[in-house]
Structure formats: structure tokens, C-alpha cells
Amino acid sequence: MAGYLVLDTHGSKQFDLLSSLRKPKMRNHRFLRQKDSWNVFSGTWASGSNTAMIYYKDPAIKHGENISIARHQKLTNLSLRVDFTILTETIRPPEGGIIIYTHFKNRRNYYSFHFCLYKDTIQLIKRLKGKWKIISECHYPVALKRQYSVTITAANGYHFCQVSGKPVIYVSDTDITYGSVGLGVKYCDASFSRIFLSLPNQF
């Protein structure tokens, strides 16, 4: 796959982020610096069968992005594999879908890949100092009750997204250099059956 960022996983540190999943709890929307596998900012998250992680939509929630962030806090170069399924229709069309975060420092600074159910798009959005900007977007059909296997590589200012091994987004942006990885769900139910993080020694 010449021309794209390729992760060399030889000698890398690898983490199965579902292997030691604890049932997350809402704790005042604060990012907790503790040893829990996941820190929940918002929404109702639970562990499901076969170590799946499930988000349940809440019609009373006024904001769209309900977020759970993994405990690793200062990641720079990384590769994140996520398998997800959108289980229900969105309650507020045309908004709704899955969000995968990288370099998440706080609610005002992060990168996020948005898989939009009704818009049939994948967007890479940067939030910097509280301001949103779409830095890359492509058409991609996102369907209900279908499992998607997504790999996101972020390294040295490059952001690369693959779906089922096929490249969909590749862009350079260097404004945010480190942070956590995480999941978001917008106005629907969803499950995550694989969340696998690789931290290479070098690229």
C-alpha cells in the first residue's frame, strides 16, 4: 500500500482494551486519572456479552457526543483497531453514528473520526481550543446492524483511516501531538466487539 502510513508492529506494545473491561460509571463528567480501563464523560455505557462494550442512547440527552475514554493519557504514535456495530436508528436524524477519538486531551482539544449513519460519510474533525474544523471527509456507506472493522493510525502528524483494510482518509495535521483514544456514540445504540491498541517503538 505504497504512499500511505504503515505501522510496523514488530516489538510494539499492544493492548486489548476490552480484556479487562470494568463496568464504567458516570462521575460528574470528569476525566479521572485512575487505573480504570475507561473513563466516562457522558452517556450510559455497559459491558455486554463476550466482553463487548455497549452504549445505550438516552432521549433526554441534549448533546450528541457521548464519550468514553481509555485510560492511556499521553499517546503520540499509535494504531487503533475498533470493530463496531450500530444497533438502532438515530433518534435525531440526520445526526447520528459512531465517533472514534485520537489525541484526546480534553473536551476542547482532540481529533475525531465520525462515521455518519444518515449522511453516509466519514469525517475527520479537529477540535482545537474549543473550535471544530472538518479537515478531511469522504463518502462511505454506513449501515445499520452491520459490523465495521476500522483501523486508525496516527503518527508524526499523519492521520490514516482504513475500513476493512481499505484506505478512506489520509491527511496531515500537527496541531495536537498527544492524548488518549476513545469512543463516542451519537443518538443511537451501538456495540464495540474489538478495541485493540498498538503503540510502536518507532515508525
N, C-alpha and C positions, 0 to 999 in steps of 0.2 A: 504494500500500500504506500508506494512512494509519494513523497510530498506531504505526508501527514505525520503528526507527532505519534511516535510509537514508544510504548512503555516497556523498558527492559526489566522484567520482574525477577531476574536472576539475583539472588541474595537480598531481595526486598523483604520488608516486614509486612506481613499480611494479617488482616483481622476480619473475622466473621462477626459482624456487628449484631447478628441475631443469636449467636451461640449462647450468650449469657444474658439474654434479654430479661429484664425485670419489668413488671407492670409499671409504667410511668404514672406519675401523679402530678396534677396541677399544683404549682406552688407560687402563686402570686405573679405569674408571668415572668419570673426572674431566671436568668441564666445561672444555674447553680454550679459552682466549681467543686464537684464532688465525684465519687467513683461510680455513680450510677451510669448504666450504659447509655441512657437517653435522658436529656433534659427537655421538659415540655414547656414551651412558651404559651401555647394556646390549643384549645380543642380537646376532644376526648379520644385518647389513644389507648390501645389494649393489646396484650399478647393473645394470639389465636392458636389454632391447632397447627401442629408441625412447625412450631416456632415462628409462625407468621406474625407480622405486626400489622394491626388493623386500625384505621381511623374511621370514626363514625361522625357523620355530618350532624350539625346542630342548627335547626332553622332559626334559633334565636341569636345566632352569632351574626353580628353586623359587618365584621371584616371578613375578607375572603381567605387570607393566608393563615392556615392553622399549622403550627410549626413544632417539630420535634428535632432536636439537635443532638448529634452524637457527642460523647464526652471528650474526644480528641480536639484540642482547642487551638493549636498553633501549627496547622498543617501548611506546608508550602507546595511541594510537588506530590501529586497523588493520582491514583486511578481508582474510581469508584464504580462498582458493578451493582446495579439495582434491577430487580425483577418486580414489576408491579402490575396490578390489575385494577381497573376502575370498575366498581361493583354496581353502582346505581347512577341514574341520571342526575345531572346537576339540578339543584333547587332554584338556581338563579341564572338560567341561560340568558345570553350566550357565554357567560363566565363559567368556569369550572374545569377542573383537571388536576394533574399532578405537578408538583414542583420539587426539583432536586437542587439543593444548595451546595455550593463550594465556597471556601474562603469566607465563611460566615463569622464576622467579628461581633456583630450585634444587630439589632433590628434596623439600623440605619446604614449598614455597610456590609455588602455581600454580593456574590454572583448567584443567579438562579436560572435554571433551565425549566421552562414552562411547557408542559405537554397539554395542549388545549383541546378539550373534547369536542366542542361545537365548532370551533374555528379551524380545526384540522391543521394546526400549526405547531411547530416547536420554536420557542423564542429563548434567546439568552438575554437576560436582563441584568443590568448592573444597578445596584442601589449604592450611591456614594454620597455620604453626608446627608442622607435622607431623600435624595433626588433620584428618581428612576429614569433609566435610559435603555431602550432596546438596542443592543449592539450587534445582534445577528438574529435572523428569522428565516425559516424555511417552511414550505408546505409539507405536511406529513399527516396521513390519516390516523386519527386516534379514536379507537372504537371501544365501546362498552363491553365488559366481560371478556376481554382478550388480554392475555399476558404479554407484556413487553419486556424485553431484556435490553437494558441501557447501560453503556459504559461511558463514563465521563473521565477524561484525562485533563488535568490542569497542571501545567509545569512551565516555569520560566516565562510567564506572561501569556502562554497559549492555552486556549480552551477548545477541547475537541470532544464532540459527542457522537457516539455510534449507537444505532439501534439494530439489534440482531446482527452485529458485525459490519453494518453498512454505515459509512460516514454521512452525517447530516449537517453538522455545523463544525466549522473550524475557523477560529478568529483569534487575533492577538489583542490583549488589553492588560495593562500593567498597573492599574490604579490600586488594586487590592492584592497584597502579596501573600497573605496567610489568613488562616481562620479554620473553622470547623466545617464538617459536612453535615447535611441534614435533609429532612423530608418535609414537604408541605402538601396539603390537600385542600382543594378549593371547592366548596359547595357540593361535595359528593362523598360517598363511601368508597374506600379503597383498601387494598391489602398489598403487602410487600412480602414476598416469599424469599428473597435473597438480597442481602446488603453486604457487600464484600469490599473491603478497603485494602489497597496495596500502597505501601509507602516505600518507594525505591531508594536505594542508596545514592543513585545518580541516574541521569538520563543520557 
